[in-house]
Every structure is written in C-alpha cells, then in structure tokens.
Amino acid sequence: MNIKELAEQLEPYIVERRREYHQYPETSFNEVETTKRLKRDLEEMGLEPELFQGVTGMTATICGGKPGKTIALRSDIDALLVKEETGLPFASENGSMHACGHDNHMAMLLGAAKILLQVKDELKGNVKLIFQPAEEVAMGAKAAIERGAMDNVDAVAGLHVWGGLEEGKINFQPGNRMAGCDTFQIHIKGFSAHGSEPQNGIDAIAAAANVIMGLQTYVSRRNTPLNPLVITMGTIQGGTRFNTIANKVEIEGTVRTFDRELQKRLPEELRQMAKNAAAVLGAAAELDYQYMTPPVLNLDKKLNTIAGNAAVKLFGEAVYKDMEPVMGSEDFSFYGDKAPSIFGFLGTRNEKEGRAFSNHNEKYDMAEKCLKMGSAVMAQLAIDYLEEA
C-alpha cells in the first residue's frame, strides 16, 4: 500500500478539481452548485452521497473490506465575500473567493477518497467523508452534526492549508490548536446635552472609553498570564454632532481563548465590569454575549501520534514542523465534542515565489504541488487509525 505513489498518480485529478472549485466559489450556506459538483464527483467514484437536508453539503462513506471502527475526514466547502486579486488563470470572477483555501480542502479530500477506494479491501473499518458548509460563519459544523455527520463515528480528522506555515510543511501539534471564538455587543446609554454644557448630560462616549479601557484590564489583571486570552473591541458607533453630548454608544467585540471554563465565566464577569465602568460616569451599560465556537484542541494522544507518524512515514522527518497555537477559530471544534479529534495544518507560505499572503487575503494562493501531500496524509492517517483501532 504505497499511499505516496497513489497520491502522485492522482495529482492531475486533484489539481483539476481544485481549479474548478476555486473558479466557482460560493459563500456560506449558498454552496448550491458546489454541492452539486461534489455529489457528481463522489458518484463518479462509485460512492453514494447523503445530502444534508435543508442545507448544503453532504457525507459519503467508504466501507472497508474488513470490520472495524469509523473515522471521519472533514472538508469545509464555503468561500468568502472577497474580490480575488491572485491573477490566476482560473481566478473567481463572481465577487467571492476561496481566500481561506477551502477549494484545496475539497480537492485534497476527493483525492484522499480516491486513494482509499483503491485500497478499501484492506481497510479495517470505514471512512466517512464530510463536506461541510458554512465554516466561515461558524454554523456549518453544527448543521452537519445535527444531520447525522458524526453518527457512528469513532474519530475525526481535519487538515487546513495555512499561509502562516512554510510551504510543504505539516503540523499536527498536540494541545492548543485554534482558539475558541465568541462575540459580544455593549450598549451604553447616556443623556444628551449641548457640548458646551457637559454637566447637564451623561456622556456615553466618555463612558464607552472607560468601558473599553476597563475591559482591557481583564486580560492583564483578571486572567492568568499563563492562559492566552484576547479581548478585542472591533467597532464603536456613537454620537450625532460635534457639539452634542452623545446619549448612546454601541460597541462590538470578540473574545478568543483556549480555556473552556473561562469561556463559561466571561459573559457575567465582562458584563459586571462594563456596568461598573459606565456607572462611574453615570451611564448604563448592557452586554449581550454570543458563544460561537469552542477551541480546537488536539488532546487525544493516540490520534496525535498516528497523525504525526503518518506525515513522517510519507515524507520524512523534515516535513514535520512545530507551530505555535493559532488565536483564530474553526468550527471543526464541534466535531471534537462528539468523538476524539485531530486537526492539522499544511503550509503554503513561500515568499521567494510570491506566496507570502495569509488566509483571507485577496491574493492568497498555494503551490498545487502540495495538494497531493494533503490527500496522501489524510488517507494515510485514516488507514493507520483503522489499523490500530
């Protein structure tokens, strides 16, 4: 079973699929044509896709020739509302772009499926392919799970192309991988007055400034410095005229952490801090908090070992590179609530060849020679997990 050789033979197919999906991107929960294309691709392999009811996306299962457990391999399928500026001959022209690399994920998982089908008689179990919509809005994994994507699944794996990692390097580092992400809104109420008579009003803008600076001290004084935490206020809206005391301000922000217990405490603690900071100036503050995604954590020792060894087995020790945790988020985390999970990265950064852009940039691209690596690693990971399960 030489998985590397099989991947090399399939390289033209993987590249061709990547280019088609790249050229016709669709945003979250709008992946209608993408779903049709994926269904066609899977059916041409002899698989029977199971479409998600009411949303885009699907699963398909490769049944091994021997009894055993089931591992799921996941690809997200949505694009971003970004106008592409790569100059590629197959660039998108519809105003959206696979700026996060999900076109590559689809192509790599299709390649992995073809590899696995060639060796399915030797598989000690099953491999479920998950093509998930709407990762970019952190809603697709939940929708897929609600429709049975993780039913009877014993483990799940994902691999993300990554502009912050050197091209052709692979990482399946144990522990913290991607941070949990929440959002919040703060509504501050004051009282209007003429700008020349601040004593007659309650300045919502001054109160907002107090709230913003106060919440920043949560990171430096309420949180242990050993625990990564980001609290960012991203927007602030308030005021009507240069000479009027503002009577209201709206603030929007985000929280990133790897600590699930901290995630549970934050809403009430931030709410109290905001209220107190506004009250000093006579204003009122209300905080609305929305949980979005838990953190992605590579905590299963067995999967950590299998994934790392799969990469090295295929491409040698030099392919593996350590990588710091990422404070960005991924709704792959919800799969980890249902079964042991592993999440890795495939590097795409090559400054000498002009691929120095991070994910979500309008010029983000990757060397297509790396696609077969992703397919091979995912297939090898699945084979090795089933062998050892």
C-alpha positions as CSV (number, residue, x, y, z in Angstrom):
1,M,0.0,0.0,0.0
2,N,2.2,2.9,-1.2
3,I,0.0,5.8,-0.5
4,K,2.5,8.4,-1.6
5,E,2.8,6.8,-5.1
6,L,-1.0,6.6,-5.3
7,A,-1.3,10.3,-4.5
8,E,1.3,11.2,-7.1
9,Q,-0.6,9.2,-9.8
10,L,-3.8,11.2,-8.8
11,E,-2.1,14.6,-8.8
12,P,-3.6,15.7,-12.2
13,Y,-7.1,14.9,-10.9
14,I,-6.6,16.6,-7.6
15,V,-5.2,19.8,-9.3
16,E,-8.0,19.8,-11.8
17,R,-10.7,19.5,-9.1
18,R,-9.0,22.3,-7.1
19,R,-9.1,24.7,-10.1
20,E,-12.8,24.1,-10.8
21,Y,-13.8,24.6,-7.2
22,H,-11.6,27.7,-7.0
23,Q,-13.1,29.2,-10.1
24,Y,-16.7,28.9,-8.9
25,P,-16.7,29.8,-5.1
26,E,-19.9,30.2,-3.1
27,T,-20.4,31.8,0.3
28,S,-21.7,30.1,3.5
29,F,-24.9,28.2,3.1
30,N,-25.1,29.3,-0.6
31,E,-22.8,26.4,-1.8
32,V,-25.6,25.0,-4.1
33,E,-23.5,24.5,-7.3
34,T,-20.5,23.4,-5.2
35,T,-22.7,20.7,-3.6
36,K,-23.9,19.5,-7.0
37,R,-20.3,19.3,-8.2
38,L,-19.2,17.3,-5.1
39,K,-22.1,15.0,-5.5
40,R,-21.2,14.3,-9.1
41,D,-17.5,13.8,-8.2
42,L,-18.4,11.3,-5.4
43,E,-20.9,9.4,-7.6
44,E,-18.3,9.1,-10.4
45,M,-16.1,7.3,-7.8
46,G,-19.0,4.9,-7.1
47,L,-19.9,6.4,-3.8
48,E,-23.4,7.2,-2.6
49,P,-23.5,10.8,-1.2
50,E,-26.0,11.6,1.5
51,L,-27.1,15.2,1.1
52,F,-27.8,17.3,4.2
53,Q,-31.5,18.1,4.3
54,G,-32.3,21.8,4.3
55,V,-28.7,23.0,3.9
56,T,-25.8,22.5,1.5
57,G,-23.1,19.8,1.9
58,M,-23.1,16.0,2.3
59,T,-21.4,12.9,3.6
60,A,-20.3,9.7,1.8
61,T,-18.9,6.6,3.3
62,I,-16.1,4.3,2.1
63,C,-16.8,0.8,3.5
64,G,-13.6,-1.2,4.2
65,G,-13.2,-4.8,3.3
66,K,-12.7,-5.8,7.0
67,P,-14.8,-4.9,10.1
68,G,-13.6,-2.2,12.3
69,K,-14.2,1.4,13.5
70,T,-15.1,4.5,11.5
71,I,-13.0,7.6,11.1
72,A,-14.4,10.8,9.6
73,L,-12.3,13.1,7.3
74,R,-13.7,16.6,7.0
75,S,-13.5,19.3,4.4
76,D,-15.3,22.7,4.5
77,I,-16.7,24.0,1.2
78,D,-17.6,27.7,1.6
79,A,-15.9,30.8,0.3
80,L,-15.5,34.4,1.5
81,L,-17.1,37.6,0.1
82,V,-13.7,38.7,-1.1
83,K,-12.8,40.0,-4.6
84,E,-9.9,37.9,-5.8
85,E,-6.7,39.5,-6.9
86,T,-4.4,36.5,-7.5
87,G,-4.2,36.9,-11.2
88,L,-4.6,33.1,-11.6
89,P,-6.0,31.9,-15.0
90,F,-8.8,30.2,-13.1
91,A,-9.5,33.0,-10.7
92,S,-13.0,33.7,-9.5
93,E,-15.0,36.3,-11.3
94,N,-18.2,36.3,-9.2
95,G,-17.0,38.6,-6.4
96,S,-16.4,35.7,-3.9
97,M,-13.1,33.9,-3.4
98,H,-11.8,30.8,-1.7
99,A,-9.4,33.0,0.2
100,C,-9.3,30.6,3.1
101,G,-8.3,27.7,0.9
102,H,-11.4,25.5,1.1
103,D,-11.1,24.8,-2.6
104,N,-7.9,23.0,-1.7
105,H,-9.6,21.1,1.2
106,M,-12.3,19.8,-1.2
107,A,-9.7,18.7,-3.8
108,M,-7.5,17.0,-1.2
109,L,-10.4,15.1,0.4
110,L,-11.6,14.0,-3.1
111,G,-8.0,12.8,-3.7
112,A,-7.9,11.0,-0.4
113,A,-11.2,9.3,-1.2
114,K,-9.8,8.0,-4.5
115,I,-6.7,6.7,-2.7
116,L,-8.8,5.0,-0.1
117,L,-11.1,3.4,-2.7
118,Q,-8.1,1.8,-4.3
119,V,-7.1,0.1,-1.0
120,K,-10.6,-0.3,0.5
121,D,-10.5,-4.1,0.6
122,E,-7.6,-3.8,3.0
123,L,-9.2,-1.2,5.2
124,K,-10.1,-2.4,8.7
125,G,-13.2,-0.3,9.1
126,N,-14.9,2.6,7.3
127,V,-14.0,6.2,6.4
128,K,-16.8,8.8,6.4
129,L,-16.2,11.9,4.2
130,I,-17.8,15.1,5.5
131,F,-18.2,18.0,3.1
132,Q,-19.3,20.7,5.4
133,P,-20.9,24.1,4.5
134,A,-20.6,27.4,6.3
135,E,-17.4,27.1,8.3
136,E,-16.7,30.8,7.8
137,V,-19.8,31.8,9.8
138,A,-19.2,29.0,12.4
139,M,-22.5,27.4,11.8
140,G,-21.8,24.6,9.3
141,A,-20.3,22.0,11.6
142,K,-23.3,22.2,13.9
143,A,-25.7,21.9,10.9
144,A,-23.8,18.8,9.7
145,I,-23.7,17.2,13.1
146,E,-27.5,17.8,13.5
147,R,-28.0,15.9,10.2
148,G,-26.0,12.9,11.3
149,A,-22.5,13.6,10.1
150,M,-21.0,12.2,13.3
151,D,-23.3,9.3,13.8
152,N,-21.4,6.1,14.5
153,V,-18.1,7.9,14.1
154,D,-15.2,6.9,16.4
155,A,-12.7,9.6,15.5
156,V,-12.5,12.6,13.2
157,A,-9.6,14.4,11.4
158,G,-9.2,17.7,9.5
159,L,-6.3,19.3,7.6
160,H,-6.2,23.1,6.9
161,V,-3.9,24.8,4.4
162,W,-2.2,27.6,6.2
163,G,-0.4,30.7,5.0
164,G,1.5,31.1,8.2
165,L,3.4,27.8,7.8
166,E,6.3,27.2,5.5
167,E,5.2,25.6,2.2
168,G,5.1,21.8,2.2
169,K,5.5,21.5,6.0
170,I,2.9,19.7,8.0
171,N,1.9,20.1,11.6
172,F,-0.4,18.0,13.9
173,Q,0.8,19.5,17.2
174,P,-0.7,18.3,20.4
175,G,-2.6,20.6,22.8
176,N,-4.0,24.0,21.9
177,R,-4.5,24.4,18.2
178,M,-7.1,27.1,17.4
179,A,-8.8,29.3,19.9
180,G,-12.5,29.4,20.8
181,C,-14.3,32.4,19.4
182,D,-17.2,34.4,21.0
183,T,-18.7,37.8,20.1
184,F,-20.3,40.5,22.2
185,Q,-22.1,43.8,21.9
186,I,-22.1,46.5,24.6
187,H,-25.0,49.1,24.6
188,I,-24.2,52.2,26.6
189,K,-26.9,54.7,27.5
190,G,-26.3,58.3,28.5
191,F,-28.2,61.6,28.3
192,S,-27.9,64.2,25.6
193,A,-26.9,67.8,26.2
194,H,-25.1,70.7,24.5
195,G,-21.4,70.1,24.0
196,S,-20.7,73.3,25.9
197,E,-22.6,72.1,28.9
198,P,-21.3,68.6,29.8
199,Q,-22.6,68.9,33.3
200,N,-26.2,68.7,32.0
201,G,-25.7,65.4,30.2
202,I,-24.3,62.0,30.7
203,D,-21.6,61.4,28.1
204,A,-22.0,58.0,26.6
205,I,-18.7,58.4,24.6
206,A,-16.7,59.1,27.7
207,A,-18.4,56.1,29.4
208,A,-17.6,53.9,26.4
209,A,-13.9,54.9,26.6
210,N,-14.0,53.9,30.3
211,V,-15.6,50.6,29.4
212,I,-13.1,49.8,26.7
213,M,-10.1,50.6,28.9
214,G,-11.6,48.7,31.8
215,L,-12.2,45.6,29.8
216,Q,-8.6,45.6,28.6
217,T,-7.5,45.2,32.2
218,Y,-9.4,41.9,32.4
219,V,-6.7,40.3,30.2
220,S,-3.8,41.9,32.3
221,R,-5.3,41.6,35.8
222,R,-8.1,39.1,36.0
223,N,-6.7,36.4,33.7
224,T,-3.6,34.4,34.5
225,P,-0.7,35.3,32.1
226,L,-0.2,31.6,31.5
227,N,-3.5,31.4,29.8
228,P,-3.8,33.0,26.3
229,L,-6.7,35.4,26.1
230,V,-7.7,38.1,23.6
231,I,-10.5,40.7,24.1
232,T,-10.9,43.0,21.2
233,M,-13.3,45.8,20.6
234,G,-13.6,45.9,16.9
235,T,-16.3,48.6,16.3
236,I,-17.6,51.6,18.1
237,Q,-20.6,53.7,17.0
238,G,-21.9,56.8,18.8
239,G,-22.7,60.5,18.7
240,T,-24.7,62.7,16.3
241,R,-22.9,66.0,16.2
242,F,-19.6,67.6,17.1
243,N,-21.2,69.8,19.7
244,T,-23.7,67.3,21.3
245,I,-23.1,65.1,24.3
246,A,-23.8,61.6,22.9
247,N,-26.7,59.7,24.5
248,K,-25.7,56.2,23.3
249,V,-22.8,54.2,22.0
250,E,-22.7,50.7,20.5
251,I,-19.6,48.6,20.8
252,E,-18.9,45.2,19.2
253,G,-16.1,42.9,20.0
254,T,-14.7,39.4,20.1
255,V,-13.1,37.0,22.7
256,R,-10.5,34.3,21.9
257,T,-9.4,31.7,24.4
258,F,-8.4,28.0,24.7
259,D,-9.9,27.7,28.1
260,R,-13.5,26.3,28.1
261,E,-14.1,27.1,31.8
262,L,-13.0,30.7,31.2
263,Q,-15.4,30.9,28.2
264,K,-18.2,30.0,30.6
265,R,-17.3,32.7,33.1
266,L,-16.6,35.5,30.8
267,P,-20.1,36.8,29.9
268,E,-21.1,37.6,33.5
269,E,-17.7,38.9,34.5
270,L,-17.4,41.2,31.5
271,R,-21.0,42.3,32.0
272,Q,-20.2,43.4,35.5
273,M,-17.0,45.2,34.5
274,A,-18.8,47.1,31.7
275,K,-21.7,48.1,34.0
276,N,-19.3,49.4,36.7
277,A,-17.1,51.2,34.3
278,A,-20.1,53.0,32.8
279,A,-21.7,53.7,36.1
280,V,-18.7,55.8,37.3
281,L,-19.8,58.4,34.8
282,G,-23.5,58.0,35.5
283,A,-24.1,55.9,32.3
284,A,-25.7,52.5,32.0
285,A,-24.1,49.6,30.1
286,E,-25.7,46.3,28.9
287,L,-23.6,43.5,27.4
288,D,-25.0,40.8,25.1
289,Y,-22.7,37.8,24.7
290,Q,-22.9,35.1,22.0
291,Y,-20.9,31.8,22.2
292,M,-19.7,30.8,18.7
293,T,-17.1,28.1,18.8
294,P,-15.2,26.2,21.4
295,P,-11.4,25.8,21.0
296,V,-9.9,23.2,18.7
297,L,-7.7,21.0,21.0
298,N,-5.6,18.1,19.9
299,L,-5.9,16.2,23.2
300,D,-6.1,12.5,22.1
301,K,-2.6,11.1,22.5
302,K,-3.3,8.2,20.1
303,L,-4.5,10.4,17.3
304,N,-1.7,12.9,17.9
305,T,0.8,10.1,17.4
306,I,-0.9,8.5,14.4
307,A,-1.3,11.8,12.6
308,G,2.3,12.9,13.2
309,N,3.7,9.5,12.2
310,A,1.6,9.4,9.1
311,A,3.2,12.6,7.8
312,V,6.7,11.5,8.6
313,K,6.1,8.0,7.2
314,L,5.1,9.6,3.8
315,F,7.6,12.5,3.5
316,G,10.3,12.0,6.1
317,E,11.2,13.8,9.4
318,A,11.9,17.1,7.7
319,V,8.3,17.6,6.7
320,Y,7.1,18.0,10.2
321,K,7.4,21.5,11.7
322,D,6.4,22.9,15.1
323,M,3.8,25.7,15.0
324,E,2.5,28.0,17.7
325,P,-1.2,27.8,18.6
326,V,-3.5,30.0,16.5
327,M,-5.8,32.5,18.1
328,G,-8.1,32.3,15.1
329,S,-11.0,29.9,15.3
330,E,-12.5,27.0,13.4
331,D,-15.9,25.2,13.9
332,F,-14.1,21.9,13.5
333,S,-14.1,22.2,17.3
334,F,-17.7,20.9,17.4
335,Y,-16.7,17.6,15.9
336,G,-14.3,17.2,18.8
337,D,-17.3,17.3,21.2
338,K,-18.6,14.1,19.5
339,A,-15.5,12.0,19.1
340,P,-11.7,12.1,19.6
341,S,-10.3,14.6,17.1
342,I,-7.1,15.7,15.4
343,F,-6.6,18.9,13.4
344,G,-3.5,19.8,11.4
345,F,-2.0,22.3,9.0
346,L,-0.4,22.1,5.6
347,G,1.9,25.0,5.0
348,T,1.5,27.2,1.9
349,R,3.9,30.2,2.6
350,N,6.7,30.7,0.1
351,E,7.9,34.3,0.0
352,K,10.5,33.7,-2.7
353,E,7.8,32.6,-5.1
354,G,5.4,35.3,-4.1
355,R,3.1,33.2,-2.0
356,A,3.5,35.2,1.2
357,F,-0.1,36.0,1.9
358,S,-2.1,34.7,4.8
359,N,-5.6,33.1,4.6
360,H,-8.4,35.5,3.9
361,N,-6.2,37.8,1.9
362,E,-7.4,38.6,-1.7
363,K,-4.1,37.3,-3.0
364,Y,-3.9,34.1,-1.0
365,D,-2.8,31.1,-3.1
366,M,-0.8,27.8,-2.7
367,A,1.5,25.7,-4.8
368,E,-0.5,23.0,-6.4
369,K,2.3,20.5,-5.9
370,C,1.4,20.4,-2.2
371,L,-2.2,19.2,-2.9
372,K,-1.2,15.6,-3.3
373,M,0.6,15.8,0.1
374,G,-2.7,16.7,1.8
375,S,-4.5,13.9,0.1
376,A,-1.8,11.4,1.0
377,V,-1.6,12.5,4.6
378,M,-5.4,12.3,5.1
379,A,-5.6,8.8,3.5
380,Q,-2.6,7.5,5.5
381,L,-4.0,8.9,8.7
382,A,-7.3,7.1,8.2
383,I,-5.6,3.8,7.2
384,D,-3.3,3.9,10.2
385,Y,-6.1,4.8,12.6
386,L,-8.3,1.9,11.4
387,E,-5.3,-0.4,11.6
388,E,-4.6,0.4,15.2
389,A,-8.2,0.9,16.4
